Every structure is written in structure tokens, then in C-alpha cells.
Amino acid sequence: MTAVILDSTANKIPNPDIFYPSSDGEPLAESYDHLYVIMTTLAMLLAHIKGQQAIVLADQFLYYAQGFPRLRVAPDVMVIFNVEPGGRDNYKIWEEGQVPSVIFEMTSPGTRSKDDVEKKHLYESLGVTEYWQFDPRGEWIPEKLRGYRLQGDEEPVYVPISDHTSQVLQLRLVVEAKIIAFYRLDDGVRLLPLEELNIALEQQIQKAEAESRRADLESQKADQAIQKTRELEAQIALYQQRLGELPLDSPTETRLQGKREPTANDQI
């Protein structure tokens, strides 16, 4: 299927009076588990795409039909490439010129019908390359994670992703408790969730502080050694001033030079 983007303003000047809301007043997620995986996924993917012409948005309206503000969807997490980095209040496909490449929906029995039927069909028709469903509690997806990728040239359709690999993101997805863990395909490094990043940051700070204390201690020892050297030099200078130059011979040689062989007169 090709992308379906309704445009009521074709060959016309867009109506500036049409309002495209950025919020509907609905909660971000239906449970803490869903909220947590949305936020951790958002944070990890933001770090992953840093430096690229891309954005990651969470629970923000995706408008796909110009002139029809009610035709919208709010993916839990979506990744869009080849756009100017930065935040958006909402995302309009006709303005940005790019369809999301990857979309994640954190699903539950209450959203199963929309996530597995309506949204799946919509994302497929829009041309979203990969669509991932994650059920953090395993309530209707026993394996918790399912992915689909577009295949086909003339009328691409979603086919299941069997290896849990995102070709678009170049990441391997693994279920770890109630979150999605991401591993880079090139080096196998795991992307750290925000909580683990904070722990790693704290550990790095503690290590830096320990190194600083160690450096300070070494600096103190060096300063003490320099001070001791200067004190010895001062003592030597004082000795030379009062008594003249120090003898060049060692104490042992001086003692030997002070002795003489006994004579016959010494024995009488």
C-alpha cells in the first residue's frame, strides 16, 4: 500500500485558520509500567540518534492529513530521520516531508484493538518502515515484544520481524523485565536507561573525585619532598658558612685515614 495522506488544500493556499492541537488532555499512559517504558525508550533512543538529522517524539500528535486536524494519532514513541533536530509540539507530515521510520506502541488489553488493527493498518498505509508493539505486563502478547517491517515494492505490507532486530535503528531489541533493552549491532554495546545512566554518572563522579584526592595526596607528598630537600640544602649551606666546605671523602675513608700501623715502640 502507498502512503495515504488526505489533502483538502491541493492546489490551494493552506488555510491558516485551521488549528492543529498539541494536546487532548488525556494521560500520557494508563499505568506506571507503560509510562516508565515510554520514558526509558525515549531517553535511550534520543541518546542513540544524537548528532544525526533525526528526532524522537513521545506521545505527541502525528498529523497525516493536511486540512483535517481530527485525522491524527499519538504514537507512544516515534523516530523520524532526515529532519531538523529539536523538539516539536506536534508533527505534521506535509510540513516536515518525512514519515516516521519507526513507531513503538506500549500496548495493553485495553488498547489491543487500536494497536493491533487500526494503528497497524494506518502505519502500514503511511509507509512507517517498522512498527513495534510492547506489552510490558505480557497481558496479551506472551513474548511481550512484536515487530513488523514493510516488505514489497509496489504495495508494501507488514511482515513479522523474527529476529527482534531493527534495521532502521541498527539495534537489537531484547525484553528485560518490563522494559525494552537496546543493543547496538556494530559493537553489541547496550544503551543505558536513564536510571542506569544516572548510576553510571554517579560512579564516574566518585571515580573522578577519588582520582582528584589521590592526585592531591601525591601533590602534597611531592611538596613535602621538595620542602625537605630545601631544608637539607639550607642546613648544608649553613654548615658550609660556619665550618667551610664539607669533606669530600666518605666517613669510612676518613676513619681509615686517621689510623696508622702499630710500631715496635707502641708495643713497649
VENCORPE-V922518 format. One record per residue. N is the residue number from 1. RES is the residue in three letters. SS is DSSP state (h for helix, s for strand, l for the rest). D_CENTER is the distance of its C-alpha to the mean C-alpha in Angstrom with 1 decimal. Layout:
# VENCORPE-V922518
n->{N & N}
res->{RES & RES}
ss->{SS & SS}
d_center->{D_CENTER & D_CENTER}
This chain:
# VENCORPE-V922518
n->{1 & 2 & 3 & 4 & 5 & 6 & 7 & 8 & 9 & 10 & 11 & 12 & 13 & 14 & 15 & 16 & 17 & 18 & 19 & 20 & 21 & 22 & 23 & 24 & 25 & 26 & 27 & 28 & 29 & 30 & 31 & 32 & 33 & 34 & 35 & 36 & 37 & 38 & 39 & 40 & 41 & 42 & 43 & 44 & 45 & 46 & 47 & 48 & 49 & 50 & 51 & 52 & 53 & 54 & 55 & 56 & 57 & 58 & 59 & 60 & 61 & 62 & 63 & 64 & 65 & 66 & 67 & 68 & 69 & 70 & 71 & 72 & 73 & 74 & 75 & 76 & 77 & 78 & 79 & 80 & 81 & 82 & 83 & 84 & 85 & 86 & 87 & 88 & 89 & 90 & 91 & 92 & 93 & 94 & 95 & 96 & 97 & 98 & 99 & 100 & 101 & 102 & 103 & 104 & 105 & 106 & 107 & 108 & 109 & 110 & 111 & 112 & 113 & 114 & 115 & 116 & 117 & 118 & 119 & 120 & 121 & 122 & 123 & 124 & 125 & 126 & 127 & 128 & 129 & 130 & 131 & 132 & 133 & 134 & 135 & 136 & 137 & 138 & 139 & 140 & 141 & 142 & 143 & 144 & 145 & 146 & 147 & 148 & 149 & 150 & 151 & 152 & 153 & 154 & 155 & 156 & 157 & 158 & 159 & 160 & 161 & 162 & 163 & 164 & 165 & 166 & 167 & 168 & 169 & 170 & 171 & 172 & 173 & 174 & 175 & 176 & 177 & 178 & 179 & 180 & 181 & 182 & 183 & 184 & 185 & 186 & 187 & 188 & 189 & 190 & 191 & 192 & 193 & 194 & 195 & 196 & 197 & 198 & 199 & 200 & 201 & 202 & 203 & 204 & 205 & 206 & 207 & 208 & 209 & 210 & 211 & 212 & 213 & 214 & 215 & 216 & 217 & 218 & 219 & 220 & 221 & 222 & 223 & 224 & 225 & 226 & 227 & 228 & 229 & 230 & 231 & 232 & 233 & 234 & 235 & 236 & 237 & 238 & 239 & 240 & 241 & 242 & 243 & 244 & 245 & 246 & 247 & 248 & 249 & 250 & 251 & 252 & 253 & 254 & 255 & 256 & 257 & 258 & 259 & 260 & 261 & 262 & 263 & 264 & 265 & 266 & 267 & 268}
res->{MET & THR & ALA & VAL & ILE & LEU & ASP & SER & THR & ALA & ASN & LYS & ILE & PRO & ASN & PRO & ASP & ILE & PHE & TYR & PRO & SER & SER & ASP & GLY & GLU & PRO & LEU & ALA & GLU & SER & TYR & ASP & HIS & LEU & TYR & VAL & ILE & MET & THR & THR & LEU & ALA & MET & LEU & LEU & ALA & HIS & ILE & LYS & GLY & GLN & GLN & ALA & ILE & VAL & LEU & ALA & ASP & GLN & PHE & LEU & TYR & TYR & ALA & GLN & GLY & PHE & PRO & ARG & LEU & ARG & VAL & ALA & PRO & ASP & VAL & MET & VAL & ILE & PHE & ASN & VAL & GLU & PRO & GLY & GLY & ARG & ASP & ASN & TYR & LYS & ILE & TRP & GLU & GLU & GLY & GLN & VAL & PRO & SER & VAL & ILE & PHE & GLU & MET & THR & SER & PRO & GLY & THR & ARG & SER & LYS & ASP & ASP & VAL & GLU & LYS & LYS & HIS & LEU & TYR & GLU & SER & LEU & GLY & VAL & THR & GLU & TYR & TRP & GLN & PHE & ASP & PRO & ARG & GLY & GLU & TRP & ILE & PRO & GLU & LYS & LEU & ARG & GLY & TYR & ARG & LEU & GLN & GLY & ASP & GLU & GLU & PRO & VAL & TYR & VAL & PRO & ILE & SER & ASP & HIS & THR & SER & GLN & VAL & LEU & GLN & LEU & ARG & LEU & VAL & VAL & GLU & ALA & LYS & ILE & ILE & ALA & PHE & TYR & ARG & LEU & ASP & ASP & GLY & VAL & ARG & LEU & LEU & PRO & LEU & GLU & GLU & LEU & ASN & ILE & ALA & LEU & GLU & GLN & GLN & ILE & GLN & LYS & ALA & GLU & ALA & GLU & SER & ARG & ARG & ALA & ASP & LEU & GLU & SER & GLN & LYS & ALA & ASP & GLN & ALA & ILE & GLN & LYS & THR & ARG & GLU & LEU & GLU & ALA & GLN & ILE & ALA & LEU & TYR & GLN & GLN & ARG & LEU & GLY & GLU & LEU & PRO & LEU & ASP & SER & PRO & THR & GLU & THR & ARG & LEU & GLN & GLY & LYS & ARG & GLU & PRO & THR & ALA & ASN & ASP & GLN & ILE}
ss->{l & l & l & l & l & l & s & l & l & l & l & l & l & l & l & l & l & l & l & l & l & l & l & l & l & l & l & l & l & l & l & h & h & h & h & h & h & h & h & h & h & h & h & h & h & h & h & h & l & l & l & l & l & s & s & s & s & l & l & l & l & s & s & l & l & s & l & l & l & l & l & s & s & l & l & l & s & s & s & s & s & l & l & l & l & l & l & l & l & l & s & s & h & h & h & h & l & l & l & l & l & s & s & s & s & s & l & l & l & l & l & h & h & h & h & h & h & h & h & h & h & h & h & h & h & h & l & l & l & s & s & s & s & s & l & l & l & l & l & l & l & l & l & l & s & s & s & s & s & s & s & l & l & l & l & l & s & s & s & s & l & l & l & l & s & s & l & l & l & l & s & s & s & s & s & s & l & l & s & s & s & s & s & s & l & l & l & l & l & s & l & l & l & h & h & h & h & h & h & h & h & h & h & h & h & h & h & h & h & h & h & h & h & h & h & h & h & h & h & h & h & h & h & h & h & h & h & h & h & h & h & h & h & h & h & h & h & h & h & h & h & h & h & l & l & l & l & l & l & l & h & h & h & h & h & h & h & l & l & l & l & l & l & h & h & h & h & l}
d_center->{35.2 & 34.4 & 32.3 & 34.4 & 34.0 & 37.0 & 38.1 & 41.1 & 41.1 & 41.6 & 43.8 & 43.8 & 42.2 & 39.3 & 40.5 & 38.8 & 40.0 & 37.9 & 35.2 & 31.9 & 30.5 & 26.9 & 27.5 & 30.0 & 29.8 & 28.6 & 26.1 & 22.5 & 22.9 & 25.8 & 24.5 & 21.9 & 20.6 & 20.2 & 18.6 & 16.1 & 15.0 & 14.9 & 12.7 & 10.2 & 10.4 & 10.1 & 6.9 & 5.1 & 7.3 & 7.0 & 3.8 & 5.9 & 9.0 & 8.5 & 11.9 & 13.7 & 16.5 & 14.9 & 14.1 & 12.9 & 15.5 & 16.4 & 20.0 & 21.4 & 24.7 & 24.9 & 28.4 & 29.9 & 33.6 & 34.7 & 37.4 & 36.6 & 34.2 & 34.8 & 33.4 & 29.8 & 27.1 & 23.9 & 21.4 & 19.0 & 16.0 & 16.7 & 15.2 & 17.6 & 17.8 & 20.2 & 20.2 & 19.6 & 16.1 & 16.3 & 17.2 & 20.3 & 22.9 & 23.7 & 23.6 & 26.9 & 27.1 & 30.2 & 28.8 & 25.6 & 27.2 & 24.4 & 24.1 & 20.8 & 19.8 & 18.2 & 18.9 & 18.1 & 20.8 & 20.6 & 24.2 & 27.1 & 30.9 & 31.4 & 29.4 & 30.2 & 32.9 & 30.8 & 27.7 & 29.7 & 32.5 & 32.2 & 28.6 & 28.6 & 31.7 & 30.3 & 27.0 & 29.1 & 31.6 & 29.2 & 27.7 & 24.2 & 23.4 & 21.5 & 22.0 & 20.4 & 22.0 & 20.6 & 23.1 & 21.4 & 24.8 & 26.4 & 29.2 & 30.1 & 27.8 & 28.7 & 25.8 & 23.5 & 21.7 & 23.5 & 22.6 & 24.9 & 25.0 & 27.6 & 30.3 & 33.5 & 34.7 & 37.3 & 36.2 & 32.7 & 32.1 & 29.4 & 29.7 & 27.8 & 24.9 & 26.1 & 23.4 & 20.3 & 18.8 & 17.4 & 19.0 & 17.7 & 14.0 & 14.8 & 13.3 & 15.3 & 15.3 & 16.6 & 18.1 & 17.3 & 19.6 & 18.9 & 15.3 & 14.1 & 12.1 & 10.6 & 11.5 & 11.6 & 15.3 & 15.8 & 14.9 & 14.3 & 11.0 & 9.4 & 6.0 & 5.9 & 7.3 & 7.7 & 10.8 & 9.8 & 7.3 & 10.5 & 12.7 & 11.1 & 11.3 & 14.9 & 15.8 & 14.9 & 16.9 & 19.7 & 19.8 & 20.1 & 22.8 & 24.6 & 24.6 & 25.9 & 28.6 & 29.5 & 29.9 & 31.9 & 34.1 & 34.7 & 35.5 & 38.0 & 39.6 & 39.9 & 41.5 & 43.8 & 44.8 & 45.6 & 47.5 & 49.5 & 50.3 & 51.6 & 53.7 & 55.3 & 55.9 & 57.6 & 59.7 & 60.8 & 61.7 & 63.7 & 65.5 & 66.4 & 67.6 & 70.0 & 71.1 & 70.5 & 68.3 & 67.0 & 68.8 & 67.1 & 68.3 & 66.5 & 68.1 & 69.2 & 71.1 & 72.7 & 74.0 & 75.4 & 77.1 & 78.7 & 80.5 & 83.7 & 85.6 & 88.4 & 92.0 & 95.4 & 96.2 & 93.1 & 94.4 & 97.9}
